[in-house]
Amino acid sequence: MMKEQLEKRLGELKAEFESGQKTLAELEARAENIRTVLHRISGAIQVLEEELAKAGHGQNEDGN
């Protein structure tokens, strides 16, 4: 009786562990994708800021 309960609990814990590992792998992949997107956005921001700075230096005193 006790052995059956222990085996049942062991099976439950192994299933939980496997599910947790799968979820963690999915979250890590998602985090990596988000990091890639943020890196691209950061690059685009930098390019736009540089272009705006160049455009600002080319303007005359009245803002044109």
PDB file of N, CA, C and O in Angstrom:
ATOM      1  N   MET A   1       0.830  -1.196   0.000  1.00  0.00           N
ATOM      2  CA  MET A   1       0.000   0.000   0.000  1.00  0.00           C
ATOM      3  C   MET A   1       0.869   1.252   0.000  1.00  0.00           C
ATOM      4  O   MET A   1       0.674   2.132  -0.839  1.00  0.00           O
ATOM      5  N   MET A   2       1.824   1.351   0.924  1.00  0.00           N
ATOM      6  CA  MET A   2       2.702   2.505   1.003  1.00  0.00           C
ATOM      7  C   MET A   2       3.544   2.617  -0.262  1.00  0.00           C
ATOM      8  O   MET A   2       3.753   3.717  -0.774  1.00  0.00           O
ATOM      9  N   LYS A   3       4.026   1.490  -0.765  1.00  0.00           N
ATOM     10  CA  LYS A   3       4.848   1.492  -1.970  1.00  0.00           C
ATOM     11  C   LYS A   3       4.049   2.033  -3.155  1.00  0.00           C
ATOM     12  O   LYS A   3       4.577   2.794  -3.966  1.00  0.00           O
ATOM     13  N   GLU A   4       2.802   1.648  -3.254  1.00  0.00           N
ATOM     14  CA  GLU A   4       1.949   2.126  -4.348  1.00  0.00           C
ATOM     15  C   GLU A   4       1.761   3.642  -4.276  1.00  0.00           C
ATOM     16  O   GLU A   4       1.786   4.326  -5.299  1.00  0.00           O
ATOM     17  N   GLN A   5       1.575   4.151  -3.079  1.00  0.00           N
ATOM     18  CA  GLN A   5       1.408   5.593  -2.898  1.00  0.00           C
ATOM     19  C   GLN A   5       2.687   6.340  -3.286  1.00  0.00           C
ATOM     20  O   GLN A   5       2.643   7.387  -3.933  1.00  0.00           O
ATOM     21  N   LEU A   6       3.824   5.775  -2.873  1.00  0.00           N
ATOM     22  CA  LEU A   6       5.102   6.405  -3.208  1.00  0.00           C
ATOM     23  C   LEU A   6       5.343   6.391  -4.718  1.00  0.00           C
ATOM     24  O   LEU A   6       5.810   7.379  -5.285  1.00  0.00           O
ATOM     25  N   GLU A   7       5.026   5.278  -5.360  1.00  0.00           N
ATOM     26  CA  GLU A   7       5.202   5.174  -6.809  1.00  0.00           C
ATOM     27  C   GLU A   7       4.280   6.142  -7.549  1.00  0.00           C
ATOM     28  O   GLU A   7       4.664   6.756  -8.545  1.00  0.00           O
ATOM     29  N   LYS A   8       3.055   6.258  -7.036  1.00  0.00           N
ATOM     30  CA  LYS A   8       2.106   7.197  -7.641  1.00  0.00           C
ATOM     31  C   LYS A   8       2.615   8.624  -7.515  1.00  0.00           C
ATOM     32  O   LYS A   8       2.584   9.388  -8.479  1.00  0.00           O
ATOM     33  N   ARG A   9       3.086   8.983  -6.318  1.00  0.00           N
ATOM     34  CA  ARG A   9       3.592  10.342  -6.091  1.00  0.00           C
ATOM     35  C   ARG A   9       4.832  10.611  -6.942  1.00  0.00           C
ATOM     36  O   ARG A   9       5.004  11.704  -7.481  1.00  0.00           O
ATOM     37  N   LEU A  10       5.691   9.598  -7.054  1.00  0.00           N
ATOM     38  CA  LEU A  10       6.883   9.725  -7.882  1.00  0.00           C
ATOM     39  C   LEU A  10       6.495  10.001  -9.331  1.00  0.00           C
ATOM     40  O   LEU A  10       7.096  10.857  -9.981  1.00  0.00           O
ATOM     41  N   GLY A  11       5.522   9.303  -9.826  1.00  0.00           N
ATOM     42  CA  GLY A  11       5.042   9.522 -11.194  1.00  0.00           C
ATOM     43  C   GLY A  11       4.492  10.924 -11.379  1.00  0.00           C
ATOM     44  O   GLY A  11       4.744  11.567 -12.399  1.00  0.00           O
ATOM     45  N   GLU A  12       3.742  11.400 -10.394  1.00  0.00           N
ATOM     46  CA  GLU A  12       3.187  12.759 -10.455  1.00  0.00           C
ATOM     47  C   GLU A  12       4.302  13.807 -10.477  1.00  0.00           C
ATOM     48  O   GLU A  12       4.258  14.770 -11.243  1.00  0.00           O
ATOM     49  N   LEU A  13       5.300  13.595  -9.619  1.00  0.00           N
ATOM     50  CA  LEU A  13       6.400  14.561  -9.551  1.00  0.00           C
ATOM     51  C   LEU A  13       7.219  14.567 -10.838  1.00  0.00           C
ATOM     52  O   LEU A  13       7.647  15.623 -11.303  1.00  0.00           O
ATOM     53  N   LYS A  14       7.433  13.397 -11.402  1.00  0.00           N
ATOM     54  CA  LYS A  14       8.173  13.330 -12.669  1.00  0.00           C
ATOM     55  C   LYS A  14       7.412  14.035 -13.792  1.00  0.00           C
ATOM     56  O   LYS A  14       8.018  14.709 -14.625  1.00  0.00           O
ATOM     57  N   ALA A  15       6.106  13.883 -13.816  1.00  0.00           N
ATOM     58  CA  ALA A  15       5.290  14.559 -14.822  1.00  0.00           C
ATOM     59  C   ALA A  15       5.336  16.064 -14.629  1.00  0.00           C
ATOM     60  O   ALA A  15       5.453  16.812 -15.600  1.00  0.00           O
ATOM     61  N   GLU A  16       5.244  16.518 -13.377  1.00  0.00           N
ATOM     62  CA  GLU A  16       5.336  17.950 -13.073  1.00  0.00           C
ATOM     63  C   GLU A  16       6.685  18.501 -13.490  1.00  0.00           C
ATOM     64  O   GLU A  16       6.771  19.585 -14.067  1.00  0.00           O
ATOM     65  N   PHE A  17       7.741  17.749 -13.196  1.00  0.00           N
ATOM     66  CA  PHE A  17       9.092  18.176 -13.521  1.00  0.00           C
ATOM     67  C   PHE A  17       9.254  18.317 -15.038  1.00  0.00           C
ATOM     68  O   PHE A  17       9.808  19.306 -15.519  1.00  0.00           O
ATOM     69  N   GLU A  18       8.777  17.345 -15.770  1.00  0.00           N
ATOM     70  CA  GLU A  18       8.863  17.375 -17.238  1.00  0.00           C
ATOM     71  C   GLU A  18       8.078  18.560 -17.802  1.00  0.00           C
ATOM     72  O   GLU A  18       8.543  19.247 -18.711  1.00  0.00           O
ATOM     73  N   SER A  19       6.898  18.787 -17.259  1.00  0.00           N
ATOM     74  CA  SER A  19       6.082  19.920 -17.690  1.00  0.00           C
ATOM     75  C   SER A  19       6.788  21.243 -17.394  1.00  0.00           C
ATOM     76  O   SER A  19       6.777  22.160 -18.215  1.00  0.00           O
ATOM     77  N   GLY A  20       7.398  21.330 -16.223  1.00  0.00           N
ATOM     78  CA  GLY A  20       8.135  22.533 -15.851  1.00  0.00           C
ATOM     79  C   GLY A  20       9.320  22.781 -16.761  1.00  0.00           C
ATOM     80  O   GLY A  20       9.583  23.922 -17.140  1.00  0.00           O
ATOM     81  N   GLN A  21      10.037  21.727 -17.116  1.00  0.00           N
ATOM     82  CA  GLN A  21      11.169  21.870 -18.027  1.00  0.00           C
ATOM     83  C   GLN A  21      10.715  22.352 -19.395  1.00  0.00           C
ATOM     84  O   GLN A  21      11.368  23.196 -20.009  1.00  0.00           O
ATOM     85  N   LYS A  22       9.608  21.823 -19.867  1.00  0.00           N
ATOM     86  CA  LYS A  22       9.070  22.232 -21.171  1.00  0.00           C
ATOM     87  C   LYS A  22       8.673  23.708 -21.135  1.00  0.00           C
ATOM     88  O   LYS A  22       8.990  24.462 -22.055  1.00  0.00           O
ATOM     89  N   THR A  23       7.986  24.113 -20.081  1.00  0.00           N
ATOM     90  CA  THR A  23       7.577  25.511 -19.942  1.00  0.00           C
ATOM     91  C   THR A  23       8.787  26.431 -19.881  1.00  0.00           C
ATOM     92  O   THR A  23       8.798  27.488 -20.512  1.00  0.00           O
ATOM     93  N   LEU A  24       9.812  26.034 -19.121  1.00  0.00           N
ATOM     94  CA  LEU A  24      11.020  26.840 -19.008  1.00  0.00           C
ATOM     95  C   LEU A  24      11.706  26.989 -20.363  1.00  0.00           C
ATOM     96  O   LEU A  24      12.150  28.084 -20.710  1.00  0.00           O
ATOM     97  N   ALA A  25      11.798  25.923 -21.120  1.00  0.00           N
ATOM     98  CA  ALA A  25      12.415  25.987 -22.449  1.00  0.00           C
ATOM     99  C   ALA A  25      11.637  26.928 -23.363  1.00  0.00           C
ATOM    100  O   ALA A  25      12.233  27.693 -24.122  1.00  0.00           O
ATOM    101  N   GLU A  26      10.310  26.874 -23.293  1.00  0.00           N
ATOM    102  CA  GLU A  26       9.478  27.773 -24.107  1.00  0.00           C
ATOM    103  C   GLU A  26       9.694  29.226 -23.705  1.00  0.00           C
ATOM    104  O   GLU A  26       9.802  30.099 -24.566  1.00  0.00           O
ATOM    105  N   LEU A  27       9.757  29.491 -22.400  1.00  0.00           N
ATOM    106  CA  LEU A  27       9.968  30.857 -21.918  1.00  0.00           C
ATOM    107  C   LEU A  27      11.353  31.376 -22.297  1.00  0.00           C
ATOM    108  O   LEU A  27      11.503  32.543 -22.658  1.00  0.00           O
ATOM    109  N   GLU A  28      12.361  30.511 -22.217  1.00  0.00           N
ATOM    110  CA  GLU A  28      13.708  30.929 -22.599  1.00  0.00           C
ATOM    111  C   GLU A  28      13.769  31.262 -24.086  1.00  0.00           C
ATOM    112  O   GLU A  28      14.423  32.230 -24.474  1.00  0.00           O
ATOM    113  N   ALA A  29      13.096  30.472 -24.925  1.00  0.00           N
ATOM    114  CA  ALA A  29      13.065  30.755 -26.357  1.00  0.00           C
ATOM    115  C   ALA A  29      12.338  32.066 -26.621  1.00  0.00           C
ATOM    116  O   ALA A  29      12.763  32.859 -27.461  1.00  0.00           O
ATOM    117  N   ARG A  30      11.253  32.289 -25.912  1.00  0.00           N
ATOM    118  CA  ARG A  30      10.499  33.536 -26.068  1.00  0.00           C
ATOM    119  C   ARG A  30      11.343  34.738 -25.634  1.00  0.00           C
ATOM    120  O   ARG A  30      11.342  35.776 -26.295  1.00  0.00           O
ATOM    121  N   ALA A  31      12.060  34.588 -24.522  1.00  0.00           N
ATOM    122  CA  ALA A  31      12.919  35.665 -24.034  1.00  0.00           C
ATOM    123  C   ALA A  31      14.003  35.989 -25.058  1.00  0.00           C
ATOM    124  O   ALA A  31      14.313  37.160 -25.281  1.00  0.00           O
ATOM    125  N   GLU A  32      14.574  34.977 -25.674  1.00  0.00           N
ATOM    126  CA  GLU A  32      15.609  35.207 -26.691  1.00  0.00           C
ATOM    127  C   GLU A  32      15.028  35.942 -27.893  1.00  0.00           C
ATOM    128  O   GLU A  32      15.665  36.845 -28.436  1.00  0.00           O
ATOM    129  N   ASN A  33      13.837  35.564 -28.308  1.00  0.00           N
ATOM    130  CA  ASN A  33      13.184  36.261 -29.415  1.00  0.00           C
ATOM    131  C   ASN A  33      12.921  37.731 -29.059  1.00  0.00           C
ATOM    132  O   ASN A  33      13.104  38.618 -29.893  1.00  0.00           O
ATOM    133  N   ILE A  34      12.497  37.979 -27.834  1.00  0.00           N
ATOM    134  CA  ILE A  34      12.236  39.349 -27.397  1.00  0.00           C
ATOM    135  C   ILE A  34      13.533  40.149 -27.364  1.00  0.00           C
ATOM    136  O   ILE A  34      13.558  41.315 -27.760  1.00  0.00           O
ATOM    137  N   ARG A  35      14.620  39.517 -26.886  1.00  0.00           N
ATOM    138  CA  ARG A  35      15.915  40.208 -26.882  1.00  0.00           C
ATOM    139  C   ARG A  35      16.323  40.597 -28.304  1.00  0.00           C
ATOM    140  O   ARG A  35      16.833  41.696 -28.524  1.00  0.00           O
ATOM    141  N   THR A  36      16.105  39.713 -29.256  1.00  0.00           N
ATOM    142  CA  THR A  36      16.437  40.001 -30.656  1.00  0.00           C
ATOM    143  C   THR A  36      15.626  41.182 -31.171  1.00  0.00           C
ATOM    144  O   THR A  36      16.171  42.072 -31.823  1.00  0.00           O
ATOM    145  N   VAL A  37      14.334  41.196 -30.884  1.00  0.00           N
ATOM    146  CA  VAL A  37      13.474  42.295 -31.323  1.00  0.00           C
ATOM    147  C   VAL A  37      13.919  43.600 -30.679  1.00  0.00           C
ATOM    148  O   VAL A  37      13.995  44.625 -31.356  1.00  0.00           O
ATOM    149  N   LEU A  38      14.213  43.581 -29.385  1.00  0.00           N
ATOM    150  CA  LEU A  38      14.653  44.795 -28.689  1.00  0.00           C
ATOM    151  C   LEU A  38      15.976  45.304 -29.254  1.00  0.00           C
ATOM    152  O   LEU A  38      16.184  46.512 -29.364  1.00  0.00           O
ATOM    153  N   HIS A  39      16.856  44.395 -29.608  1.00  0.00           N
ATOM    154  CA  HIS A  39      18.133  44.785 -30.200  1.00  0.00           C
ATOM    155  C   HIS A  39      17.906  45.491 -31.539  1.00  0.00           C
ATOM    156  O   HIS A  39      18.538  46.508 -31.827  1.00  0.00           O
ATOM    157  N   ARG A  40      17.006  44.947 -32.348  1.00  0.00           N
ATOM    158  CA  ARG A  40      16.688  45.576 -33.633  1.00  0.00           C
ATOM    159  C   ARG A  40      16.061  46.954 -33.432  1.00  0.00           C
ATOM    160  O   ARG A  40      16.408  47.908 -34.130  1.00  0.00           O
ATOM    161  N   ILE A  41      15.138  47.054 -32.479  1.00  0.00           N
ATOM    162  CA  ILE A  41      14.495  48.341 -32.202  1.00  0.00           C
ATOM    163  C   ILE A  41      15.534  49.350 -31.722  1.00  0.00           C
ATOM    164  O   ILE A  41      15.510  50.509 -32.136  1.00  0.00           O
ATOM    165  N   SER A  42      16.435  48.922 -30.863  1.00  0.00           N
ATOM    166  CA  SER A  42      17.485  49.791 -30.362  1.00  0.00           C
ATOM    167  C   SER A  42      18.337  50.326 -31.510  1.00  0.00           C
ATOM    168  O   SER A  42      18.682  51.507 -31.538  1.00  0.00           O
ATOM    169  N   GLY A  43      18.673  49.455 -32.451  1.00  0.00           N
ATOM    170  CA  GLY A  43      19.447  49.879 -33.614  1.00  0.00           C
ATOM    171  C   GLY A  43      18.698  50.899 -34.446  1.00  0.00           C
ATOM    172  O   GLY A  43      19.275  51.884 -34.906  1.00  0.00           O
ATOM    173  N   ALA A  44      17.413  50.659 -34.638  1.00  0.00           N
ATOM    174  CA  ALA A  44      16.592  51.591 -35.413  1.00  0.00           C
ATOM    175  C   ALA A  44      16.489  52.943 -34.712  1.00  0.00           C
ATOM    176  O   ALA A  44      16.532  53.985 -35.366  1.00  0.00           O
ATOM    177  N   ILE A  45      16.355  52.931 -33.387  1.00  0.00           N
ATOM    178  CA  ILE A  45      16.303  54.173 -32.617  1.00  0.00           C
ATOM    179  C   ILE A  45      17.607  54.950 -32.796  1.00  0.00           C
ATOM    180  O   ILE A  45      17.596  56.162 -33.010  1.00  0.00           O
ATOM    181  N   GLN A  46      18.716  54.243 -32.708  1.00  0.00           N
ATOM    182  CA  GLN A  46      20.016  54.905 -32.838  1.00  0.00           C
ATOM    183  C   GLN A  46      20.156  55.548 -34.222  1.00  0.00           C
ATOM    184  O   GLN A  46      20.614  56.686 -34.330  1.00  0.00           O
ATOM    185  N   VAL A  47      19.769  54.832 -35.271  1.00  0.00           N
ATOM    186  CA  VAL A  47      19.853  55.382 -36.622  1.00  0.00           C
ATOM    187  C   VAL A  47      18.980  56.627 -36.748  1.00  0.00           C
ATOM    188  O   VAL A  47      19.424  57.642 -37.284  1.00  0.00           O
ATOM    189  N   LEU A  48      17.755  56.559 -36.265  1.00  0.00           N
ATOM    190  CA  LEU A  48      16.852  57.714 -36.355  1.00  0.00           C
ATOM    191  C   LEU A  48      17.376  58.907 -35.558  1.00  0.00           C
ATOM    192  O   LEU A  48      17.285  60.049 -36.010  1.00  0.00           O
ATOM    193  N   GLU A  49      17.922  58.640 -34.372  1.00  0.00           N
ATOM    194  CA  GLU A  49      18.479  59.739 -33.576  1.00  0.00           C
ATOM    195  C   GLU A  49      19.660  60.390 -34.294  1.00  0.00           C
ATOM    196  O   GLU A  49      19.804  61.613 -34.275  1.00  0.00           O
ATOM    197  N   GLU A  50      20.498  59.581 -34.922  1.00  0.00           N
ATOM    198  CA  GLU A  50      21.631  60.128 -35.670  1.00  0.00           C
ATOM    199  C   GLU A  50      21.149  60.958 -36.862  1.00  0.00           C
ATOM    200  O   GLU A  50      21.696  62.025 -37.144  1.00  0.00           O
ATOM    201  N   GLU A  51      20.136  60.469 -37.550  1.00  0.00           N
ATOM    202  CA  GLU A  51      19.600  61.216 -38.697  1.00  0.00           C
ATOM    203  C   GLU A  51      18.964  62.526 -38.249  1.00  0.00           C
ATOM    204  O   GLU A  51      19.112  63.550 -38.915  1.00  0.00           O
ATOM    205  N   LEU A  52      18.257  62.495 -37.123  1.00  0.00           N
ATOM    206  CA  LEU A  52      17.659  63.722 -36.599  1.00  0.00           C
ATOM    207  C   LEU A  52      18.738  64.722 -36.179  1.00  0.00           C
ATOM    208  O   LEU A  52      18.589  65.928 -36.381  1.00  0.00           O
ATOM    209  N   ALA A  53      19.812  64.216 -35.599  1.00  0.00           N
ATOM    210  CA  ALA A  53      20.908  65.098 -35.201  1.00  0.00           C
ATOM    211  C   ALA A  53      21.528  65.744 -36.436  1.00  0.00           C
ATOM    212  O   ALA A  53      21.820  66.940 -36.429  1.00  0.00           O
ATOM    213  N   LYS A  54      21.729  64.965 -37.489  1.00  0.00           N
ATOM    214  CA  LYS A  54      22.270  65.513 -38.740  1.00  0.00           C
ATOM    215  C   LYS A  54      21.327  66.563 -39.314  1.00  0.00           C
ATOM    216  O   LYS A  54      21.765  67.628 -39.750  1.00  0.00           O
ATOM    217  N   ALA A  55      20.036  66.260 -39.311  1.00  0.00           N
ATOM    218  CA  ALA A  55      19.037  67.186 -39.849  1.00  0.00           C
ATOM    219  C   ALA A  55      18.991  68.464 -39.020  1.00  0.00           C
ATOM    220  O   ALA A  55      18.799  69.550 -39.568  1.00  0.00           O
ATOM    221  N   GLY A  56      19.160  68.349 -37.723  1.00  0.00           N
ATOM    222  CA  GLY A  56      19.146  69.502 -36.840  1.00  0.00           C
ATOM    223  C   GLY A  56      20.314  70.425 -37.098  1.00  0.00           C
ATOM    224  O   GLY A  56      20.177  71.645 -37.009  1.00  0.00           O
ATOM    225  N   HIS A  57      21.465  69.855 -37.419  1.00  0.00           N
ATOM    226  CA  HIS A  57      22.642  70.678 -37.710  1.00  0.00           C
ATOM    227  C   HIS A  57      22.504  71.398 -39.046  1.00  0.00           C
ATOM    228  O   HIS A  57      23.151  72.421 -39.275  1.00  0.00           O
ATOM    229  N   GLY A  58      21.672  70.871 -39.918  1.00  0.00           N
ATOM    230  CA  GLY A  58      21.510  71.474 -41.237  1.00  0.00           C
ATOM    231  C   GLY A  58      20.482  72.576 -41.269  1.00  0.00           C
ATOM    232  O   GLY A  58      20.357  73.266 -42.280  1.00  0.00           O
ATOM    233  N   GLN A  59      19.737  72.765 -40.187  1.00  0.00           N
ATOM    234  CA  GLN A  59      18.695  73.800 -40.158  1.00  0.00           C
ATOM    235  C   GLN A  59      19.295  75.173 -39.905  1.00  0.00           C
ATOM    236  O   GLN A  59      20.336  75.313 -39.262  1.00  0.00           O
ATOM    237  N   ASN A  60      18.594  76.204 -40.440  1.00  0.00           N
ATOM    238  CA  ASN A  60      19.053  77.554 -40.145  1.00  0.00           C
ATOM    239  C   ASN A  60      18.403  78.074 -38.870  1.00  0.00           C
ATOM    240  O   ASN A  60      17.686  77.331 -38.200  1.00  0.00           O
ATOM    241  N   GLU A  61      18.637  79.316 -38.529  1.00  0.00           N
ATOM    242  CA  GLU A  61      18.188  79.885 -37.256  1.00  0.00           C
ATOM    243  C   GLU A  61      16.690  79.854 -37.039  1.00  0.00           C
ATOM    244  O   GLU A  61      16.251  79.709 -35.898  1.00  0.00           O
ATOM    245  N   ASP A  62      15.873  79.986 -38.099  1.00  0.00           N
ATOM    246  CA  ASP A  62      14.414  80.035 -37.908  1.00  0.00           C
ATOM    247  C   ASP A  62      13.766  78.646 -37.927  1.00  0.00           C
ATOM    248  O   ASP A  62      12.541  78.544 -37.993  1.00  0.00           O
ATOM    249  N   GLY A  63      14.577  77.568 -37.871  1.00  0.00           N
ATOM    250  CA  GLY A  63      14.029  76.227 -37.758  1.00  0.00           C
ATOM    251  C   GLY A  63      13.762  75.552 -39.087  1.00  0.00           C
ATOM    252  O   GLY A  63      13.208  74.453 -39.103  1.00  0.00           O
ATOM    253  N   ASN A  64      14.127  76.154 -40.187  1.00  0.00           N
ATOM    254  CA  ASN A  64      13.924  75.536 -41.498  1.00  0.00           C
ATOM    255  C   ASN A  64      15.198  74.929 -42.023  1.00  0.00           C
ATOM    256  O   ASN A  64      15.208  74.366 -43.117  1.00  0.00           O
TER     257      ASN A  64
END
